[in-house]
């Protein structure tokens, strides 16, 4: 897919699993289990999916997934499988190296979104993309470095501390146009300062759903995660954003849906829902 100056390519970086009840909050299992398979431990299968944007001057990644710094115990708990999805290897299939990446847009600093920022070398984390600038919102940066009890297990400094030490981080303070044809929509319900890139050339528009729309099943307004710090704020954000996307015939890109990469939207008597799936 091409939008403006950018060629868009989706890359799965891992498969993993999380508790289905946590992923769907107050929605009863009798409803959410119709949308996805569930295992004997009540976990649903998910992916981490990165979006690669290539232009003449830039090679951009939006999020980097779980990464490979996991103990055997944590891999078992989260059912993490990385082969054959290691991100630098996936880039090679598209004629790129880790050194070619110019920018990494981090939607937020939860481990399943930025674990691939770093890898372990000689016993310590080092940047996976040594020539990249990593972009993050200041509110999320502050929270990640001083998390609450609820957030602490999700924010792991091994995924970003070395980037700050090396001067590779750029801290942003608001919604803005980051690059030509890429602007950032800031939402706070899931976690403070989550930035969702919107790629648009005036004709085609795609929003990277992050954890506001992690899966196609999360498009309906009440379907928000128990992981969200402020579920009612997530609901308000969806109410604001979805009609605008529908009006523009926009695409939503799903970071965690194992089946749907992206989709268009449709209006029904029950509200806005996901319609035609889009392959990227």
C-alpha positions in Angstrom: 0.0 0.0 0.0 1.2 3.5 -0.8 -0.1 6.6 1.0 1.6 9.8 -0.1 5.3 9.5 0.0 5.2 6.3 2.0 5.2 2.6 1.1 3.4 0.8 4.0 4.3 -2.8 5.0 3.0 -4.7 7.9 5.4 -7.0 9.9 4.4 -9.4 12.6 7.1 -9.4 15.2 5.8 -12.1 17.6 2.8 -14.1 18.7 1.7 -14.1 22.3 -1.4 -14.5 24.5 -3.1 -12.5 27.2 -6.1 -13.1 29.4 -9.3 -12.7 27.4 -11.2 -11.1 30.2 -8.5 -8.5 30.7 -8.5 -7.8 27.0 -12.3 -7.1 26.9 -13.1 -5.6 30.3 -16.7 -5.7 31.2 -17.8 -7.5 28.0 -19.0 -11.0 29.0 -17.1 -14.0 27.9 -20.2 -15.3 26.1 -19.8 -12.3 23.8 -16.1 -11.9 23.4 -15.4 -15.6 22.9 -17.4 -15.4 19.7 -14.8 -13.1 18.3 -11.6 -15.0 19.1 -10.4 -18.5 20.2 -9.6 -18.9 23.9 -7.3 -21.6 25.5 -7.6 -23.6 28.7 -6.0 -20.8 30.7 -8.5 -18.2 29.4 -5.8 -16.6 27.1 -6.5 -15.4 23.6 -4.0 -15.6 20.8 -2.6 -12.2 19.7 0.3 -10.8 17.7 2.6 -7.8 17.9 2.4 -6.1 14.5 4.7 -3.3 13.4 4.1 -0.9 10.5 7.1 -0.1 8.3 6.9 3.2 6.4 9.4 3.7 3.6 9.9 7.0 1.7 12.9 8.4 -0.2 14.4 9.9 2.9 13.1 7.9 5.8 12.6 4.3 7.0 10.2 4.4 9.9 8.9 1.7 12.3 5.8 2.2 14.4 6.4 0.1 17.6 8.7 -2.9 17.8 6.8 -5.6 19.6 7.8 -7.9 22.5 11.5 -8.3 21.5 13.6 -11.3 22.6 14.8 -10.4 26.1 12.4 -12.8 27.8 13.1 -15.5 30.4 11.7 -18.9 29.8 9.2 -18.4 32.5 7.8 -15.2 31.1 7.7 -16.7 27.6 5.6 -19.5 29.1 3.2 -17.1 30.9 2.7 -14.9 27.9 3.0 -17.7 25.3 5.6 -15.6 23.5 6.9 -17.0 20.2 9.4 -15.0 18.2 10.7 -17.3 15.5 10.4 -16.7 12.6 9.3 -13.1 13.5 12.5 -11.4 14.8 12.2 -7.9 13.4 15.7 -7.4 12.0 15.3 -10.7 10.1 12.0 -9.6 8.8 13.5 -6.3 7.5 16.1 -8.3 5.6 13.3 -9.9 3.6 12.4 -6.4 2.5 15.9 -5.4 1.6 16.6 -3.4 4.7 18.9 -3.7 7.7 18.5 -2.5 11.3 21.0 0.2 10.4 18.7 1.5 7.7 15.9 2.5 10.1 15.9 6.3 10.6 13.0 6.6 13.1 11.0 4.5 15.6 7.6 6.0 16.6 6.8 4.5 20.0 3.0 4.6 20.6 3.8 4.1 24.3 6.4 2.3 26.4 4.5 -0.9 27.4 6.7 -3.9 26.9 4.7 -5.4 24.0 5.1 -2.2 22.0 8.8 -1.4 22.6 10.5 -4.6 23.6 12.1 -4.8 20.2 13.8 -1.4 20.8 16.8 -3.1 22.4 18.5 -6.5 22.6 21.0 -8.0 25.0 24.7 -7.9 24.0 27.5 -8.9 26.4 24.9 -9.0 29.2 23.4 -5.5 28.8 20.7 -3.9 26.6 21.9 -2.2 23.4 19.8 -0.4 20.7 18.5 -2.7 17.9 18.3 0.3 15.5 21.6 2.2 16.1 20.9 5.0 13.7 17.3 5.7 14.6 15.6 8.5 16.5 13.0 7.1 18.9 9.9 9.3 19.4 7.7 9.3 22.5 5.3 11.6 24.2 6.5 13.4 27.4 3.5 12.3 29.5 4.1 8.6 28.7 7.9 9.1 29.3 7.2 10.5 32.8 4.7 7.7 33.6 7.1 5.0 32.4 9.8 6.2 34.6 7.6 6.6 37.6 4.8 4.0 37.1 1.9 3.3 39.5 1.4 -0.2 41.0 -0.9 -1.0 38.2 1.6 0.0 35.5 4.8 -1.2 37.0 4.9 -4.7 35.3 4.2 -3.2 31.9 7.0 -0.5 31.9 10.4 -2.1 31.7 13.3 0.3 31.5 15.5 -2.2 29.7 13.5 -1.2 26.6 14.5 2.4 26.6 17.1 3.4 29.3 20.0 2.9 26.9 18.3 5.0 24.3 18.1 7.9 26.6 21.7 7.4 27.7 22.8 7.5 24.0 20.8 10.6 23.2 18.5 8.7 20.8 15.2 9.7 22.3 13.1 12.7 21.2 10.4 13.7 23.8 7.3 15.3 22.3 4.7 17.4 24.1 1.5 17.4 22.0 -0.3 16.4 18.9 1.6 17.5 15.9 2.6 16.8 12.4 5.7 14.7 12.9 6.8 14.3 9.3 5.1 15.1 6.0 1.9 13.1 5.8 2.3 11.8 9.3 0.5 13.4 12.3 0.1 12.2 15.9 -3.3 11.7 17.6 -2.8 11.7 21.4 -5.0 9.6 23.7 -4.9 8.9 27.4 -7.4 6.3 28.4 -5.2 3.2 28.0 -2.2 5.0 29.4 -1.1 8.6 29.5 0.3 10.0 26.3 -0.3 7.2 23.9 0.4 8.6 20.4 -1.4 7.1 17.4 0.2 7.9 14.1 -2.2 8.9 11.3 -0.8 8.6 7.8 -2.7 10.7 5.2 -2.2 12.3 1.8 -5.6 13.9 1.7 -7.1 11.1 -0.2 -6.2 8.0 1.8 -5.9 7.9 5.6 -4.7 5.2 7.9 -4.6 5.3 11.7 -2.3 3.0 13.6 -4.7 1.7 16.3 -2.2 1.0 19.1 -4.0 0.0 22.2 -7.1 2.2 21.6 -8.1 -0.3 18.8 -5.8 -3.3 19.5 -8.0 -5.7 17.6 -11.0 -5.4 15.2 -13.3 -6.6 18.0 -12.4 -3.4 20.0 -14.0 -1.0 17.5 -17.4 -1.0 19.1 -17.6 1.8 21.7 -18.0 -0.3 24.9 -15.4 -2.9 24.0 -12.4 -1.5 26.0 -9.7 -3.3 27.9 -9.5 -3.9 31.7 -5.8 -3.0 31.1 -6.9 0.6 30.4 -6.1 3.0 33.3 -9.2 5.1 32.5 -11.8 3.0 30.6 -14.4 5.8 30.4 -11.8 8.1 28.9 -11.0 5.4 26.3 -14.8 5.3 25.5 -14.9 9.0 25.1 -11.8 8.9 22.8 -13.4 6.3 20.6 -16.6 8.3 20.4 -14.6 11.3 19.2 -12.3 9.5 16.8 -14.4 6.9 15.1 -16.9 9.3 13.3 -14.0 11.3 11.9 -12.4 8.1 10.6 -15.7 6.9 9.1 -16.2 10.3 7.4 -12.8 10.0 5.8 -13.3 6.4 4.8 -10.1 5.7 6.8 -8.4 2.5 7.6 -7.6 1.3 11.1 -4.4 -0.8 11.5 -4.5 -3.4 14.2 -1.3 -4.1 16.3 -2.6 -7.1 18.1 -5.2 -8.9 16.0 -4.0 -12.3 14.8 -6.4 -12.3 11.8 -7.3 -8.8 10.7 -4.3 -6.6 9.7 -6.5 -3.5 9.1 -10.0 -2.6 8.1 -12.4 0.0 6.9 -15.4 1.2 9.0 -19.1 0.9 8.5 -22.1 2.5 10.1 -24.9 0.3 11.5 -28.0 0.9 13.7 -25.8 -0.4 16.6 -23.0 2.1 15.9 -19.7 2.1 14.0 -18.2 -1.3 13.4 -15.3 -2.8 11.4 -16.2 -3.8 7.9 -14.0 -4.7 4.9 -10.6 -6.1 6.0 -7.6 -4.6 4.3 -4.3 -6.4 3.6 -1.1 -4.3 3.9 
